[in-house]
Amino acid sequence: MLLGHGAAAQEAFPREPVQAVLAAALGAVLERHLDAAPPADLGLWTLRGLEVLDPQLKAEMQSGTLLLNAGDRLLAARPLPPPLPNAPPDAAAPALALGLAALFEAAWQASPLLRRAGPERMLRSGFEELFNHLDPYSRYLTPEEAQAARGRRIGQVGLGLRLAAGRGREVVLATVTPGGPAIEAGLRPGDRVIAIDGEPVSAQDLAGAAALLEGPAGTEVVLRLQRGGRRFQVRLLRSLLPPETVHVERRDDILWLRLDNFSTATDRHVLQALTEGFPPDGARATRPRGVVLDLRGNRGGLLGQAVAVAGAFLPGGVVAQTAGRHPDAARIYLAALGDRTAGAPVVVLVDGRTASAAEIVAAALADQGRAVVVGSATTGKGLVQLVMPLPNGGELLVTWSRVLAPKGWPIQGLGVLPALCTSLGEEATAAALARLRLDDPPMAAVLARERAARAPVPASEVAALRSACPPAEGRPGDAAIARILLTEPNAYEAALAR
């Protein structure tokens, strides 16, 4: 059930559908969000979202009553019912939604700006303001956005390319997938992307540039590019691509695995690569000396895939834990596949763009003493969102649990800190490697503090820990450091968690 986007699409305010969406959404937040918030605060924050669309509006709370003003004029007031003793957390949602829908309607009637925006935009703005007070990852998806998101969850809709930061503020093509629309159009890695659908792009907002590429299968996107001194334009048709998330190479007697993200088939590709590299009946002399798991630029994906991939390197034990306010949010994820590398040494490469599921893998292998992490502090995205369907066909992504590493420290905010930091420059990296060769791990004290941290971690402690190895884009020398560690067992052992 679509609510319409403007006055032309909807002459009268659809009060009942809006109330139904508000009731379902607020009930989900009250019951499941990681942090409890009073219903009155949720109502006030949601109502203030209308101020973004029309600055003449003013929402406030006085003595348990929500007030909506237009300039000096009171438009409407709705008292909030007192909390019910021993009631479930979401019991206040229906009455809160009833009052908010009435206030939304009063605002609609008084504001031409809101009528032009439409009820769907009013809901979106209300939820955006609500989540501005809660966490950075909960969000509302309109029915159209939810439909596209469902399509991406079923299969990766894309163009067969991946963006990366180039020199300065340049955005370049990092990879071009064989068989995809980009390679069929003649695009190559290293091509500079100037604009997407007429929108200029910059490495300062790489996520925004990537978002411009998203869209349903069968739709077109126009890219303006530069190769050398020549500028040109291509039209690419988005298609349903098989997930090509794992790239495998055996080089210098090392198995190199680069994971772009964690999609539905990532674990199968990793298991295949490890089985081919470390066959159960193969001679030890033919096996690679170690594995480099490259998670730089990996923004995450499916939690279950992260657990499975980490489990392929672990003999057993905890991969991750989740904890939240709702009883169902508490879970322990165990390694179940068994180590498919026969105990071979592993180096994990990370950078400031490594996030979410990729951080879970890096944290698990580091905490279990199974791998040495090299690079910089990662993003620190350790919150899990629950997808809640809404009556209008939209969806609410509600943050309901935090991810804890095997040793109990929270990934959110802290990120994963490496055992060997490469983001402080070549001289600092060389000095850190020299200390490892002397069995003096340079990050030992910082890593011990991180693993002793418990949620919620004070912002000052987060800043202090991350400053020891600031997040940065992966360095060209990271691979060389990984190769050194895998060829120098003493330095590798010194860097492992103790």
MIROMI-883103 format. One record per residue (C-alpha): x negated, z, y; residue in one letter. Coordinates in steps of 0.001 Angstrom, whole numbers, plus 500000, padded with zeros to 6 digits. Layout:
BEGIN
XZYa
...
//
This chain:
BEGIN
500000500000500000m
498244498747503133l
498939500439506437l
498171497489508707g
495471497099511330h
497302496860514653g
500570496827516500a
501294493258515449a
500967494226511791a
502968497481512153q
505581497970514912e
506515501548513991a
504070504223513018f
504033504584509174p
504271508361509219r
505023508983505559e
502209506756504167p
499728508310506616v
500880511787505619q
500429510918501930a
496839509751502523v
496012512830504618l
497496515171501994a
495516513615499139a
492272513456501119a
492436516936502614l
493455518383499257g
490351516833497675a
488100518217500423v
489630521706500251l
489369521847496470e
486130520055495691r
483778519686498657h
480442521399498181l
480975523611501214d
484224525486501855a
485801524978505280a
488967526585506691p
492023524288506724p
492357524804510477a
488855523428511053d
489539520419508845l
492705519711510801g
491011520004514193l
488061517807513168w
490380515128511774t
492530515138514903l
489461514823517119r
488742511497515465g
491512510063517659l
489481510982520756e
486877508421519652v
489487505653519828l
491082506891523060d
488928509177525239p
492031510213527215q
493187512237524208l
492063515814523707k
492563517904520549a
492166521652520466e
493168524745518531m
494835527758520155q
496143530780518245s
496573528868515005g
498283525894516651t
496907522360516841l
497408520891520317l
497125517245521350l
496819516461525057n
496613513257527069a
494815514191530245g
496684517230531623d
499845516477529613r
500664518132526297l
501758515452523837l
502501517593520795a
501749520916519148a
501945521894515502r
501408525470514267p
499464525802511055l
500962528022508346p
498981531175507526p
496890531075504328p
498682532089501160l
497088534988499250p
495617534054495861n
496577530398496372a
494329527579495079p
491983526050497678p
494060522890498122d
497397524685498603a
497195524264502384a
496834520466502212a
500530519415502230p
501460521489505297a
498257520487507085l
498935516808506397a
502531517182507602l
501383518566510953g
498578516037511359l
500876513081510607a
503228514276513339a
500333514574515789l
499029511139514780f
502475509690515484e
502654511374518895a
499231509978519755a
500295506516518564w
503378506545520779q
501413507641523837a
498314505476523464s
498199501670523663p
494613501869522436l
495713503535519208l
498529501053518687r
496031498217519027r
493622499963516645a
496285500511514011g
496952503412511638p
494200502424509210e
491600502654511971r
493110505983513073m
492677507370509559l
489137506080509346r
488155507603512671s
489746510921511696g
487852511067508420f
484588510016510078e
484831512904512525e
485800515276509707l
482782514348507618f
480479514511510641n
480965518283510331h
480503518447506558l
477751516210505187d
476177512771505721p
477372511154502495y
481104511873502170s
483121509013503609r
486411507171503611y
486756503618502303l
489603501463503550t
491602499615500867p
489519496465501447e
486247498388501292e
487391500251498194a
488257496998496448q
484795495598497221a
483165498844496059a
485080498705492783r
483822495159492314g
480238496297492832r
480709499139490344r
481973496685487729i
479158494204488340g
476506493663491005q
477854491244493562v
474981489708495441g
472778486916496549l
469802487321494252g
467443488747496855l
466097492056498115r
465072492905501686l
462018494874502782a
460213495793505994a
457506493384507036g
455107493571509944r
456359495455512961g
460129495249512993r
460354492161510792e
462716492005507817v
461433489877504941v
462573488831501488l
460815491176499071a
462077489561495862t
464139486542494893v
465938486809491548t
465603483871489137p
468899482042488738g
470442483613491838g
471868481870494921p
468785482607497047a
466281480931494758i
468609477969494254e
468620477539498043a
464822477378498030g
464153480807499511l
460874482534498715r
459493486082498844p
457943486639502250g
460465484533504169d
461370486373507378r
465076487114507936v
465958486802511616i
469749487167511483a
472577487600508981i
475924486042509910d
474654485795513476g
473666489468513675e
469954490012514482p
468263492328511985v
465358494739512326s
463275496795509911a
464288499815511975q
467720499542510349d
466965498073506931l
470056499707505419a
472221498051508053g
470669494672507294a
471333495147503579a
474949496097504328a
475443492766506120l
474620491008502849l
477380492771500929e
480720491176500276g
483083489966497554p
482025487297495084a
482966483818496240g
482381484476499954t
479594483000502067e
476859484564504154v
474672482683506647v
470991483598506904l
468697482576509734r
465105482620508476l
461556481775509430q
458766480477507180r
455471480021508965g
456285478325512264g
459552476791511033r
462990478333511526r
465902477289509365f
469372478353508293q
470966478585504829v
474445479349503542r
474546481406500374l
477580481891498164l
477845485426496830r
478121485421493049s
478473487951490261l
474870488463489184l
473641490175486060p
471700493248487148p
468005492395487279e
466751495867488054t
463666496212485864v
460523494120486321h
457855494413483642v
454217493391483645e
451223494329481516r
448079494239483638r
444686495982483411d
445821497418480055d
448624499246481901i
452374498742481543l
453857498340485039w
457590498930485391l
459230498387488780r
462850499532489086l
464875498156491995d
467832500467491387n
469754502183488598f
472624499946487461s
474588499782484239t
471824498110482191a
468685499715483630t
468166502060480677d
468410499197478172r
465800497163480030h
463448500152480273v
463855500983476584l
463177497371475653q
460019497303477768a
458768500579476292l
459564499511472731t
457661496262473193e
454762498062474837g
454689500995472410f
456114499676469110p
456727502509466634p
454679500769463943d
452107499266466291g
448394499993466179a
447223502514468775r
444491500138469912a
447075497568471057t
449098500007473160r
448609500175476930p
446563503079478215r
449498504284480325g
452599503448482332v
453154503038486064v
456806503572486987l
457246502078490457d
460263503582492250l
459213502657495783r
462162501353497776g
464566502299494967n
467689503655496697r
469198505063493502g
472375504225491655g
474057505711488614l
473258509319487723l
473708508655483996g
471155505864484165q
468637508153485867a
469090510711483079v
468631508040480397a
465525506517482014v
463869509911482502a
464766510768478911g
462825507749477663a
459613509484478818f
460465513055477804l
460422514650474346p
463412516762475370g
464450519416477868g
466324519388481166v
466340516245483307v
468535517613486107a
471242520107486923q
474171519904489309t
475865522833491025a
478840523063493345g
481832525130494440r
484214523535491941h
483721524776488353p
483512521213486998d
480584520443489322a
478154522613487327a
476410520530484681r
473084520358482861i
471694516947481904y
469334516882478926l
466826514300477727a
468223512877474511a
466319509660473753l
462895511080472939g
459589509967474449d
459242506226473783r
455639506092475013t
454079508328472336a
452873510681475065g
450982508061477074a
450066509139480624p
452575508137483311v
452188507685487061v
455315507459489222v
455021505667492570l
457426506801495305v
457798506376499048d
460080507383501901g
462770504974500719r
462931506360497178t
466309508067496967a
469047509589494865s
468833508618491174a
465218507511491638a
464367510964493017e
466006512569489989i
463700510639487664v
460573511430489681a
461478515127489941a
462232515415486212a
458976513820485091l
456954515859487598a
458620519203486825d
458205518686483090q
454492517935483525g
455084514483482108r
453933512325485034a
451848512375488185v
453781511394491317v
451858509331493897v
452973508246497371g
454877510124500078s
457795512502500409a
460967510757499262t
464303510470501091t
465796513781499942g
469234512493498913k
470350515023496321g
474105515262496784l
476641513847494322v
479865512185495464q
483143512167493574l
485324509076494032v
488938510056494758m
491585507287494826p
494091507513497680l
497754506441497873p
497021503529500227n
494517501929497833g
491551503382499705g
489043505841498316e
487448509068499445l
483870509789498478l
483630513578498475v
480307515363498149t
481008518000495534w
477680519016493989s
473960519181494699r
471265518022492322v
468668520537491185l
465372519585489561a
464542521116486158p
462772524042487844k
465849524764489984g
464829523499493420w
467243521249495376p
466388517606495966i
468677517386499006q
466632517616502191g
463357518394500453l
462938515177498499g
460210514846495897v
456685515601497085l
453815513778495382p
450830515347493647a
448628512817495438l
449703511888498971c
448946508406500321t
450930508512503592s
448230510287505639l
445828507351505678g
443040505973503539e
440505508690504380e
442918511496503510a
443872509716500273t
440213509348499282a
439591513023500059a
442600514066497966a
441384511978495034l
437940513539495313a
439504517012495102r
441420516018491981l
438182514901490369r
436902518432490997l
440021519931489373d
441233521104492791d
444771519674493245p
445251519199497010p
449063519531496895m
449214522478494470a
450227525125497018a
452851522899498643v
454322521889495281l
454505525523494212a
456467526353497372r
458834523434496777e
459502524438493172r
460204528002494253a
462747526865496875a
466422527557496294r
469478526159498078a
470192526409500894p
466613525846502048v
466010526739505736p
465399523700507918a
462056525151509023s
460855525323505412e
462059521784504715v
460150520506507735a
457007522444506815a
456944521175503240l
457662517554504110r
455047517538506851s
452396518012504171a
453033514399503104c
455382512671505559p
457744509993504224p
456416506480504692a
456823503034503214e
454739502427500100g
451098501573500746r
449250498601499222p
446657501024497841g
449211503039495826d
448784500813492783a
445010501199492928a
445373504993492969i
447690504814489948a
445126502694488102r
442370505196488880i
444419508126487614l
445214506339484369l
441556505518483782t
440244508989484715e
441874511529482363p
440351514567484122n
441801513605487516a
445141512802485893y
445310516161484112e
444393517997487311a
447344516393489105a
449969517320486499l
452362520203487181a
451078523559486011r
//
